[in-house]
Amino acid sequence: MRVLHVIPAIAMSYGGPSKAVFDTCRALRKAGIEAEIATTNADHNEDIDMPGEVPANVGGVPVYFFHRQMKWSYKPSWGLTRWLRQNIASYDLLHAHALFSYSTAAASFLARTRGVPYIISPHGMLGPWPLQKRRRLKRIYLNFIEKANLESAAGVHFTADGELRKSVAVGRSNFVLPYIVELPNGHQDQRPLNESSTPRILYLSRFDPKKGIDLLAKALGRLLAEGKHFELIMCGRGEPQYEKQIKAMLQASGVLPCTQFTGLCRMK
């Protein structure tokens, strides 16, 4: 069986979906399923080096990279469209990731025209909070494009009952299945777990206003005011301007001196 995963971008700067797609594909390949990825070379304002229209081996998964035409969030790619038109019929299943993106619209449309069943994973984009950003544009896009994609999908994949329950739109066939995520071995904290150990608090996610980092900064500031000491580990990245805002929030709450920014968790 051949499965093609289509996602707007896979750079680690885009957070959880990039990790989930790779780990899912690795698990499928271990089970004997030919899972591959087609995506763009987007990495925010940078471009990933790509070998051309041949698959690159990324963490044991064949990945087809295609140039994006413009450096904005929709990530249109004519090369991806041309490749999908020529190759999508050779796959038994298409799995499209994310909504409000060119790759999902193009892949879903071409899958329907070629008679290939497809699954869509919204990755939380149908929740009330994400839809508040660019609300009018997203409402129009949802009604005229994404609604047809969702209703014609063989299944819409939600990762939790809460995500399905809060989604403003669903497909005709929905299912809940947690992400497949591989955790590395041998990276345990070697400090003795006793009363003198300073607690460590880990933030592990993409830096984005919807993640509630402002609430985290305020809550940890209250802990410091009560005389409780800790280390805050911020693992992730986001837009440079928002990263500056995060540091300002942590500084205002007094938490910045006990905070460590580690950057992204890289795939192996």
Backbone as CSV, one residue per row, in Angstrom:
resi,resn,N_x,N_y,N_z,CA_x,CA_y,CA_z,C_x,C_y,C_z
1,MET,0.841,-1.200,0.000,0.000,0.000,0.000,0.870,1.242,0.000
2,ARG,0.485,2.246,-0.787,1.231,3.493,-0.873,0.373,4.637,-0.332
3,VAL,0.953,5.415,0.590,0.251,6.540,1.206,1.089,7.793,1.017
4,LEU,0.461,8.851,0.540,1.146,10.130,0.363,0.615,11.130,1.374
5,HIS,1.519,11.685,2.175,1.169,12.748,3.120,1.543,14.086,2.485
6,VAL,0.589,14.979,2.417,0.814,16.320,1.861,0.638,17.336,2.981
7,ILE,1.623,18.196,3.152,1.613,19.176,4.236,2.268,20.459,3.720
8,PRO,1.776,21.639,4.142,2.331,22.892,3.603,3.835,23.029,3.785
9,ALA,4.359,22.594,4.941,5.792,22.705,5.224,6.136,21.745,6.358
10,ILE,7.404,21.333,6.411,7.817,20.384,7.447,8.975,20.905,8.279
11,ALA,9.366,22.155,8.108,10.431,22.709,8.944,10.012,22.648,10.406
12,MET,10.979,22.357,11.280,10.656,22.239,12.700,10.153,23.540,13.315
13,SER,10.389,24.650,12.635,9.896,25.927,13.151,8.375,26.004,13.130
14,TYR,7.719,25.106,12.414,6.261,25.093,12.351,5.632,24.213,13.424
15,GLY,6.449,23.626,14.278,5.912,22.966,15.462,5.449,21.538,15.278
16,GLY,4.396,21.184,16.057,3.956,19.809,16.205,3.604,19.060,14.935
17,PRO,2.864,19.657,13.981,2.510,18.902,12.780,3.713,18.332,12.040
18,SER,4.819,19.068,11.991,6.013,18.551,11.315,6.514,17.291,11.988
19,LYS,6.578,17.313,13.302,7.014,16.145,14.068,6.047,14.981,13.894
20,ALA,4.743,15.272,13.967,3.732,14.217,13.883,3.747,13.534,12.520
21,VAL,3.916,14.309,11.455,3.925,13.719,10.113,5.093,12.761,9.950
22,PHE,6.273,13.177,10.379,7.443,12.313,10.244,7.303,11.039,11.072
23,ASP,6.878,11.176,12.301,6.769,9.999,13.160,5.684,9.046,12.660
24,THR,4.596,9.598,12.129,3.547,8.757,11.552,4.078,7.988,10.348
25,CYS,4.797,8.688,9.480,5.336,8.028,8.291,6.360,6.959,8.657
26,ARG,7.184,7.232,9.660,8.156,6.222,10.084,7.444,4.987,10.621
27,ALA,6.378,5.199,11.404,5.625,4.062,11.944,4.967,3.263,10.823
28,LEU,4.418,3.960,9.829,3.796,3.271,8.710,4.813,2.456,7.916
29,ARG,5.991,3.034,7.709,7.012,2.327,6.937,7.514,1.091,7.686
30,LYS,7.583,1.182,9.011,7.960,-0.001,9.795,6.927,-1.109,9.658
31,ALA,5.670,-0.705,9.405,4.586,-1.676,9.248,4.472,-2.184,7.811
32,GLY,5.402,-1.766,6.951,5.407,-2.249,5.577,4.608,-1.411,4.599
33,ILE,4.165,-0.230,5.020,3.401,0.665,4.142,4.340,1.723,3.565
34,GLU,4.261,1.941,2.262,5.116,2.923,1.601,4.552,4.327,1.842
35,ALA,4.994,4.960,2.906,4.530,6.301,3.259,5.558,7.330,2.813
36,GLU,5.115,8.340,2.096,5.982,9.399,1.594,5.349,10.757,1.884
37,ILE,6.155,11.811,1.744,5.696,13.169,2.033,5.944,14.063,0.828
38,ALA,4.974,14.912,0.512,5.149,15.965,-0.485,4.857,17.294,0.196
39,THR,5.759,18.258,0.036,5.636,19.510,0.778,6.376,20.622,0.046
40,THR,6.422,21.800,0.660,7.192,22.909,0.097,8.497,23.078,0.871
41,ASN,9.337,23.952,0.373,10.627,24.208,1.019,10.561,25.374,1.996
42,ALA,9.366,25.704,2.472,9.185,26.872,3.336,9.752,26.643,4.729
43,ASP,10.415,27.672,5.249,10.871,27.710,6.641,10.762,29.156,7.100
44,HIS,9.509,29.611,7.276,9.206,31.020,7.552,9.792,31.884,6.441
45,ASN,10.731,32.769,6.735,11.280,33.646,5.700,12.473,33.038,4.973
46,GLU,12.825,31.819,5.326,13.935,31.133,4.673,13.398,30.005,3.792
47,ASP,14.286,29.448,2.971,13.940,28.313,2.127,14.864,27.147,2.441
48,ILE,14.299,25.950,2.556,15.091,24.747,2.787,15.793,24.353,1.492
49,ASP,17.057,23.986,1.589,17.761,23.463,0.416,17.080,22.170,-0.021
50,MET,16.842,22.037,-1.300,16.105,20.882,-1.795,16.811,20.287,-3.000
51,PRO,16.694,18.962,-3.185,17.411,18.303,-4.280,16.694,18.366,-5.609
52,GLY,15.537,19.007,-5.687,14.761,18.991,-6.915,13.622,17.987,-6.794
53,GLU,13.021,17.653,-7.913,11.832,16.803,-7.885,12.196,15.326,-7.779
54,VAL,13.068,15.016,-6.865,13.384,13.634,-6.493,13.298,13.588,-4.973
55,PRO,12.931,12.441,-4.402,12.747,12.428,-2.947,14.060,12.516,-2.188
56,ALA,14.058,13.324,-1.137,15.179,13.371,-0.208,14.864,12.428,0.947
57,ASN,15.878,11.776,1.467,15.694,10.896,2.620,15.845,11.729,3.878
58,VAL,14.736,11.980,4.555,14.737,12.780,5.782,14.280,11.896,6.923
59,GLY,15.203,11.509,7.769,14.850,10.653,8.903,14.272,9.319,8.498
60,GLY,14.687,8.812,7.328,14.192,7.525,6.865,12.900,7.603,6.074
61,VAL,12.425,8.818,5.780,11.179,9.001,5.040,11.469,9.728,3.717
62,PRO,11.005,9.211,2.577,11.165,9.937,1.313,10.313,11.200,1.309
63,VAL,10.944,12.342,1.048,10.246,13.621,1.053,10.488,14.345,-0.264
64,TYR,9.409,14.738,-0.941,9.483,15.547,-2.156,9.301,17.007,-1.763
65,PHE,10.316,17.824,-2.052,10.258,19.253,-1.751,9.979,20.037,-3.036
66,PHE,9.172,21.092,-2.916,8.863,21.938,-4.066,8.932,23.404,-3.641
67,HIS,9.396,24.234,-4.569,9.501,25.667,-4.279,8.112,26.258,-4.052
68,ARG,8.031,27.146,-3.096,6.810,27.949,-2.926,6.985,29.216,-3.756
69,GLN,5.888,29.734,-4.290,5.974,30.899,-5.162,6.099,32.206,-4.383
70,MET,5.500,32.258,-3.196,5.526,33.485,-2.403,5.752,33.151,-0.940
71,LYS,6.426,34.031,-0.228,6.740,33.792,1.184,5.629,34.342,2.065
72,TRP,4.468,33.687,1.977,3.363,34.020,2.874,2.708,32.723,3.294
73,SER,1.793,32.802,4.238,1.319,31.609,4.938,0.582,30.625,4.044
74,TYR,-0.001,31.061,2.940,-0.758,30.152,2.074,0.151,29.169,1.325
75,LYS,1.385,29.563,1.073,2.423,28.710,0.483,2.019,28.059,-0.836
76,PRO,1.608,28.830,-1.841,1.292,28.225,-3.139,2.548,27.675,-3.804
77,SER,2.400,26.569,-4.491,3.537,25.937,-5.169,3.055,25.296,-6.456
78,TRP,3.427,25.888,-7.597,3.006,25.325,-8.877,3.728,24.000,-9.136
79,GLY,4.960,23.871,-8.655,5.685,22.622,-8.833,5.008,21.463,-8.102
80,LEU,4.511,21.734,-6.892,3.779,20.715,-6.147,2.507,20.323,-6.890
81,THR,1.797,21.332,-7.424,0.565,21.043,-8.159,0.842,20.163,-9.375
82,ARG,1.857,20.513,-10.133,2.196,19.740,-11.334,2.570,18.306,-10.968
83,TRP,3.362,18.154,-9.903,3.776,16.816,-9.490,2.591,15.990,-9.003
84,LEU,1.701,16.599,-8.225,0.518,15.894,-7.748,-0.359,15.458,-8.921
85,ARG,-0.538,16.330,-9.889,-1.366,15.988,-11.049,-0.798,14.767,-11.781
86,GLN,0.522,14.663,-11.818,1.154,13.568,-12.541,1.253,12.280,-11.728
87,ASN,1.278,12.384,-10.398,1.616,11.217,-9.575,0.564,10.775,-8.568
88,ILE,-0.436,11.583,-8.289,-1.347,11.261,-7.185,-2.104,9.961,-7.418
89,ALA,-2.380,9.622,-8.667,-3.144,8.407,-8.953,-2.368,7.136,-8.641
90,SER,-1.058,7.249,-8.440,-0.253,6.058,-8.150,-0.281,5.697,-6.664
91,TYR,-0.959,6.507,-5.851,-1.063,6.241,-4.419,-2.449,5.674,-4.090
92,ASP,-2.489,4.849,-3.052,-3.761,4.256,-2.624,-4.540,5.175,-1.688
93,LEU,-3.829,6.085,-1.031,-4.472,6.979,-0.066,-3.681,8.269,0.027
94,LEU,-4.395,9.380,0.107,-3.784,10.684,0.343,-4.145,11.138,1.745
95,HIS,-3.159,11.672,2.472,-3.410,12.222,3.815,-2.952,13.671,3.788
96,ALA,-3.904,14.603,3.793,-3.598,16.033,3.747,-3.598,16.604,5.160
97,HIS,-2.603,17.407,5.450,-2.439,17.978,6.788,-2.623,19.493,6.733
98,ALA,-3.402,20.011,7.698,-3.661,21.447,7.856,-4.772,21.894,6.911
99,LEU,-5.338,23.031,7.252,-6.369,23.655,6.430,-5.948,25.081,6.107
100,PHE,-6.736,25.738,5.274,-6.454,27.119,4.859,-5.056,27.214,4.243
101,SER,-4.679,26.204,3.491,-3.373,26.184,2.826,-3.552,25.696,1.403
102,TYR,-2.674,26.157,0.532,-2.765,25.796,-0.875,-2.585,24.299,-1.087
103,SER,-1.654,23.697,-0.368,-1.354,22.278,-0.601,-2.554,21.388,-0.324
104,THR,-3.311,21.674,0.742,-4.487,20.865,1.059,-5.579,21.058,0.014
105,ALA,-5.797,22.301,-0.424,-6.821,22.561,-1.436,-6.480,21.852,-2.741
106,ALA,-5.223,21.975,-3.181,-4.817,21.355,-4.442,-4.852,19.832,-4.351
107,ALA,-4.320,19.276,-3.258,-4.263,17.824,-3.114,-5.662,17.224,-3.004
108,SER,-6.552,17.853,-2.239,-7.911,17.335,-2.084,-8.651,17.357,-3.416
109,PHE,-8.532,18.459,-4.141,-9.209,18.567,-5.438,-8.695,17.509,-6.411
110,LEU,-7.382,17.353,-6.511,-6.818,16.390,-7.449,-7.123,14.953,-7.033
111,ALA,-7.169,14.692,-5.727,-7.537,13.352,-5.270,-8.961,13.014,-5.702
112,ARG,-9.867,13.981,-5.586,-11.250,13.736,-6.006,-11.335,13.483,-7.504
113,THR,-10.614,14.259,-8.291,-10.694,14.095,-9.740,-10.041,12.808,-10.214
114,ARG,-9.090,12.276,-9.433,-8.410,11.034,-9.825,-8.988,9.807,-9.118
115,GLY,-10.014,10.007,-8.293,-10.637,8.888,-7.615,-9.799,8.285,-6.503
116,VAL,-8.931,9.091,-5.877,-8.076,8.616,-4.778,-8.718,9.018,-3.455
117,PRO,-8.995,8.078,-2.547,-9.563,8.453,-1.246,-8.562,9.284,-0.449
118,TYR,-9.072,10.226,0.334,-8.157,11.065,1.101,-8.697,11.340,2.496
119,ILE,-7.741,11.603,3.401,-8.014,11.958,4.790,-7.472,13.363,5.028
120,ILE,-8.170,14.122,5.839,-7.699,15.461,6.213,-7.493,15.518,7.723
121,SER,-6.348,16.014,8.142,-6.075,16.292,9.557,-6.043,17.810,9.746
122,PRO,-7.038,18.406,10.410,-7.073,19.868,10.560,-5.982,20.427,11.463
123,HIS,-5.421,19.602,12.359,-4.400,20.059,13.315,-4.886,21.247,14.139
124,GLY,-6.138,21.173,14.581,-6.673,22.208,15.460,-7.153,23.468,14.779
125,MET,-7.068,23.540,13.453,-7.393,24.782,12.755,-8.888,25.067,12.657
126,LEU,-9.726,24.117,13.070,-11.162,24.341,13.032,-11.721,24.765,14.387
127,GLY,-10.847,25.023,15.333,-11.290,25.481,16.650,-11.651,26.951,16.631
128,PRO,-12.419,27.404,17.620,-12.852,28.813,17.658,-11.691,29.806,17.677
129,TRP,-10.618,29.500,18.437,-9.520,30.467,18.555,-8.802,30.685,17.222
130,PRO,-8.350,29.616,16.511,-7.666,29.858,15.237,-8.517,30.594,14.216
131,LEU,-9.823,30.372,14.255,-10.691,31.015,13.268,-10.906,32.496,13.550
132,GLN,-10.503,32.970,14.730,-10.607,34.395,15.013,-9.545,35.199,14.273
133,LYS,-8.457,34.554,13.937,-7.387,35.226,13.199,-7.774,35.297,11.726
134,ARG,-7.828,36.506,11.178,-8.302,36.713,9.802,-9.693,36.108,9.645
135,ARG,-10.567,36.441,10.551,-11.865,35.781,10.689,-12.691,35.822,9.408
136,ARG,-12.854,36.990,8.807,-13.719,37.101,7.634,-13.180,36.298,6.462
137,LEU,-11.883,36.408,6.231,-11.277,35.666,5.121,-11.404,34.161,5.332
138,LYS,-11.179,33.707,6.555,-11.268,32.271,6.827,-12.698,31.771,6.704
139,ARG,-13.677,32.563,7.113,-15.071,32.157,6.982,-15.445,31.963,5.514
140,ILE,-15.016,32.886,4.686,-15.288,32.771,3.251,-14.599,31.534,2.678
141,TYR,-13.329,31.367,3.030,-12.562,30.231,2.523,-13.161,28.916,3.011
142,LEU,-13.598,28.890,4.273,-14.181,27.677,4.838,-15.448,27.289,4.090
143,ASN,-16.291,28.263,3.807,-17.569,27.972,3.156,-17.417,27.575,1.690
144,PHE,-16.464,28.176,0.996,-16.370,27.962,-0.440,-15.346,26.893,-0.842
145,ILE,-14.392,26.582,0.034,-13.344,25.621,-0.343,-13.235,24.481,0.656
146,GLU,-12.975,24.800,1.919,-12.703,23.739,2.888,-13.929,22.878,3.184
147,LYS,-15.120,23.447,3.115,-16.319,22.657,3.383,-16.439,21.510,2.393
148,ALA,-16.194,21.777,1.121,-16.247,20.723,0.106,-15.143,19.693,0.320
149,ASN,-13.954,20.162,0.711,-12.850,19.239,0.976,-13.191,18.299,2.132
150,LEU,-13.764,18.845,3.206,-14.103,18.051,4.380,-15.237,17.066,4.085
151,GLU,-16.255,17.523,3.388,-17.419,16.674,3.134,-17.112,15.542,2.155
152,SER,-16.127,15.735,1.285,-15.783,14.700,0.302,-14.670,13.781,0.785
153,ALA,-14.103,14.067,1.952,-13.002,13.251,2.465,-13.506,11.887,2.927
154,ALA,-12.653,10.872,2.777,-12.992,9.553,3.306,-13.039,9.581,4.825
155,GLY,-12.305,10.517,5.429,-12.325,10.674,6.873,-11.645,11.968,7.262
156,VAL,-12.093,12.568,8.357,-11.444,13.754,8.926,-10.878,13.329,10.269
157,HIS,-9.576,13.524,10.416,-8.834,13.000,11.561,-8.689,14.068,12.641
158,PHE,-9.273,13.813,13.801,-9.088,14.662,14.969,-8.254,13.895,15.995
159,THR,-7.462,14.617,16.769,-6.540,13.950,17.694,-7.097,13.784,19.099
160,ALA,-8.239,14.384,19.380,-8.844,14.266,20.709,-10.330,14.551,20.598
161,ASP,-11.105,14.007,21.540,-12.546,14.254,21.541,-12.846,15.744,21.668
162,GLY,-12.009,16.447,22.458,-12.226,17.876,22.629,-12.046,18.649,21.337
163,GLU,-11.064,18.255,20.530,-10.843,18.934,19.246,-12.046,18.742,18.328
164,LEU,-12.564,17.512,18.278,-13.745,17.238,17.448,-14.952,18.010,17.956
165,ARG,-15.132,18.032,19.251,-16.303,18.676,19.845,-16.299,20.187,19.620
166,LYS,-15.119,20.808,19.643,-15.032,22.260,19.523,-14.910,22.744,18.082
167,SER,-14.747,21.834,17.131,-14.557,22.236,15.739,-15.829,22.854,15.177
168,VAL,-15.678,23.958,14.474,-16.834,24.647,13.908,-17.330,23.967,12.641
169,ALA,-16.535,23.064,12.074,-16.939,22.313,10.890,-16.325,20.922,10.977
170,VAL,-17.034,19.937,10.475,-16.548,18.563,10.468,-16.878,17.943,9.116
171,GLY,-16.379,16.738,8.891,-16.690,16.035,7.666,-17.857,15.091,7.842
172,ARG,-18.180,14.378,6.779,-19.256,13.392,6.873,-18.810,12.161,7.644
173,SER,-17.490,11.917,7.670,-16.946,10.785,8.419,-15.788,11.298,9.249
174,ASN,-15.913,11.233,10.573,-14.888,11.762,11.470,-14.388,10.658,12.388
175,PHE,-13.111,10.737,12.755,-12.576,9.783,13.717,-11.531,10.464,14.581
176,VAL,-11.353,9.942,15.784,-10.399,10.488,16.743,-9.278,9.490,16.930
177,LEU,-8.047,9.938,16.729,-6.870,9.090,16.876,-5.698,9.962,17.315
178,PRO,-5.068,9.684,18.447,-3.917,10.500,18.884,-2.776,10.417,17.886
179,TYR,-1.916,11.421,17.937,-0.724,11.412,17.101,0.203,10.262,17.486
180,ILE,0.958,9.792,16.517,2.066,8.878,16.781,3.319,9.732,16.963
181,VAL,3.907,9.702,18.133,5.082,10.524,18.417,6.166,9.650,19.022
182,GLU,7.352,9.683,18.426,8.497,8.941,18.943,9.251,9.812,19.937
183,LEU,9.525,9.272,21.100,10.295,9.990,22.113,11.701,9.424,22.158
184,PRO,12.729,10.270,22.137,14.101,9.775,22.159,14.443,9.116,23.479
185,ASN,15.332,8.135,23.429,15.799,7.450,24.635,17.112,8.055,25.107
186,GLY,17.390,7.901,26.393,18.692,8.282,26.909,18.875,9.756,27.178
187,HIS,17.780,10.505,27.323,17.900,11.936,27.597,17.241,12.281,28.927
188,GLN,17.508,11.499,29.929,16.904,11.729,31.229,17.713,12.741,32.043
189,ASP,17.007,13.442,32.861,17.650,14.395,33.775,18.439,13.595,34.808
190,GLN,19.740,13.836,34.900,20.603,13.063,35.784,20.675,13.620,37.200
191,ARG,19.991,14.700,37.496,20.035,15.253,38.835,19.254,14.353,39.797
192,PRO,19.709,14.230,41.016,18.952,13.433,41.987,17.614,14.096,42.296
193,LEU,16.566,13.294,42.328,15.234,13.817,42.618,15.043,13.868,44.134
194,ASN,15.487,14.937,44.765,15.316,15.096,46.195,14.789,16.489,46.491
195,GLU,14.657,16.795,47.748,14.013,18.053,48.108,14.837,19.264,47.708
196,SER,16.141,19.086,47.506,16.976,20.236,47.161,17.005,20.496,45.661
197,SER,16.457,19.600,44.869,16.450,19.787,43.421,15.500,20.919,43.042
198,THR,15.965,21.809,42.174,15.106,22.883,41.683,14.165,22.323,40.627
199,PRO,12.874,22.489,40.773,11.937,21.956,39.780,12.182,22.575,38.412
200,ARG,12.007,21.764,37.392,12.104,22.241,36.017,10.723,22.224,35.378
201,ILE,10.388,23.316,34.722,9.114,23.426,34.008,9.429,23.523,32.518
202,LEU,8.871,22.617,31.727,9.174,22.550,30.299,8.000,23.055,29.474
203,TYR,8.281,24.043,28.616,7.342,24.440,27.571,7.855,23.840,26.278
204,LEU,7.076,22.973,25.658,7.503,22.261,24.455,6.447,22.431,23.385
205,SER,6.597,23.463,22.559,5.608,23.728,21.521,6.085,24.892,20.664
206,ARG,5.371,25.124,19.598,5.624,26.295,18.763,5.277,27.548,19.538
207,PHE,6.029,28.627,19.328,5.733,29.894,19.975,4.659,30.617,19.160
208,ASP,3.473,30.721,19.749,2.353,31.350,19.047,1.416,31.927,20.100
209,PRO,0.782,33.069,19.831,-0.110,33.663,20.835,-1.210,32.716,21.316
210,LYS,-1.671,31.812,20.458,-2.765,30.930,20.872,-2.326,29.886,21.892
211,LYS,-1.023,29.746,22.132,-0.535,28.742,23.071,-0.653,29.175,24.534
212,GLY,-1.007,30.436,24.769,-1.205,30.886,26.145,0.072,31.164,26.911
213,ILE,1.124,31.557,26.223,2.391,31.840,26.903,2.246,33.043,27.833
214,ASP,1.357,33.967,27.492,1.122,35.120,28.370,0.566,34.664,29.719
215,LEU,-0.320,33.663,29.702,-0.874,33.133,30.952,0.196,32.388,31.746
216,LEU,1.069,31.672,31.037,2.158,30.957,31.697,3.074,31.942,32.413
217,ALA,3.436,33.038,31.737,4.330,34.031,32.339,3.717,34.620,33.609
218,LYS,2.430,34.944,33.573,1.772,35.521,34.750,1.714,34.513,35.902
219,ALA,1.379,33.253,35.575,1.265,32.236,36.619,2.606,31.966,37.282
220,LEU,3.659,31.881,36.469,4.987,31.625,37.038,5.487,32.830,37.819
221,GLY,5.092,34.023,37.387,5.445,35.214,38.147,4.848,35.188,39.550
222,ARG,3.645,34.667,39.677,3.007,34.549,40.990,3.749,33.539,41.868
223,LEU,4.214,32.449,41.244,4.982,31.457,42.003,6.255,32.073,42.559
224,LEU,6.949,32.873,41.728,8.167,33.535,42.208,7.849,34.488,43.349
225,ALA,6.738,35.205,43.226,6.352,36.151,44.281,6.053,35.439,45.592
226,GLU,5.675,34.153,45.514,5.399,33.361,46.719,6.654,32.681,47.259
227,GLY,7.809,32.958,46.619,9.064,32.396,47.094,9.382,31.018,46.547
228,LYS,8.677,30.590,45.535,8.930,29.277,44.934,9.903,29.448,43.773
229,HIS,10.951,28.619,43.748,11.993,28.725,42.733,11.903,27.565,41.753
230,PHE,12.271,27.836,40.509,12.174,26.829,39.450,13.034,27.269,38.268
231,GLU,13.215,26.361,37.331,13.836,26.664,36.038,12.779,26.477,34.970
232,LEU,12.663,27.424,34.079,11.734,27.327,32.961,12.528,27.047,31.686
233,ILE,12.205,25.948,31.021,12.855,25.580,29.765,11.869,25.848,28.644
234,MET,12.210,26.768,27.761,11.352,27.102,26.623,11.925,26.440,25.371
235,CYS,11.268,25.361,24.929,11.741,24.601,23.776,10.796,24.840,22.602
236,GLY,11.256,25.575,21.604,10.429,25.888,20.445,10.919,27.156,19.783
237,ARG,10.253,27.530,18.714,10.566,28.768,18.004,9.273,29.358,17.467
238,GLY,9.343,30.600,17.049,8.189,31.267,16.454,8.647,32.450,15.633
239,GLU,7.711,33.302,15.274,8.072,34.508,14.535,9.002,35.365,15.395
240,PRO,10.068,35.919,14.800,11.038,36.699,15.586,10.399,37.800,16.437
241,GLN,9.405,38.492,15.883,8.781,39.570,16.637,8.055,39.037,17.860
242,TYR,7.409,37.870,17.720,6.695,37.305,18.856,7.670,36.746,19.891
243,GLU,8.806,36.243,19.457,9.814,35.786,20.412,10.284,36.948,21.282
244,LYS,10.401,38.131,20.708,10.760,39.311,21.498,9.656,39.634,22.504
245,GLN,8.402,39.470,22.085,7.294,39.731,23.000,7.299,38.743,24.161
246,ILE,7.639,37.482,23.877,7.701,36.471,24.939,8.739,36.861,25.986
247,LYS,9.907,37.258,25.535,10.955,37.649,26.478,10.536,38.876,27.285
248,ALA,9.804,39.785,26.649,9.323,40.971,27.376,8.298,40.564,28.440
249,MET,7.419,39.603,28.097,6.425,39.133,29.074,7.096,38.443,30.257
250,LEU,8.091,37.617,29.960,8.802,36.913,31.028,9.607,37.884,31.887
251,GLN,10.151,38.915,31.252,10.887,39.934,31.999,9.948,40.708,32.921
252,ALA,8.770,41.037,32.412,7.809,41.804,33.211,7.321,41.017,34.424
253,SER,7.248,39.697,34.299,6.781,38.864,35.413,7.922,38.414,36.318
254,GLY,9.166,38.786,35.954,10.326,38.419,36.759,10.852,37.022,36.487
255,VAL,10.333,36.355,35.470,10.678,34.951,35.204,11.878,34.818,34.269
256,LEU,12.189,35.838,33.492,13.240,35.715,32.473,14.596,35.277,33.033
257,PRO,15.042,35.762,34.205,16.360,35.330,34.714,16.468,33.825,34.973
258,CYS,15.343,33.148,35.200,15.407,31.704,35.440,14.876,30.914,34.256
259,THR,14.950,31.520,33.056,14.435,30.887,31.845,15.577,30.564,30.893
260,GLN,15.486,29.405,30.288,16.450,28.983,29.269,15.709,28.715,27.965
261,PHE,16.167,29.316,26.880,15.597,29.083,25.557,16.508,28.101,24.818
262,THR,15.956,26.959,24.435,16.775,25.896,23.811,16.653,25.826,22.309
263,GLY,15.704,26.586,21.730,15.495,26.467,20.297,14.621,25.267,19.977
264,LEU,14.824,24.709,18.795,13.983,23.623,18.317,14.534,22.273,18.687
265,CYS,13.634,21.294,18.832,14.028,19.899,18.976,14.203,19.315,17.586
266,ARG,15.390,18.952,17.203,15.663,18.472,15.867,15.332,16.995,15.699
267,MET,14.867,16.638,14.487,14.616,15.244,14.181,15.912,14.563,13.814
268,LYS,16.002,13.267,14.102,17.177,12.489,13.745,16.812,11.477,12.682
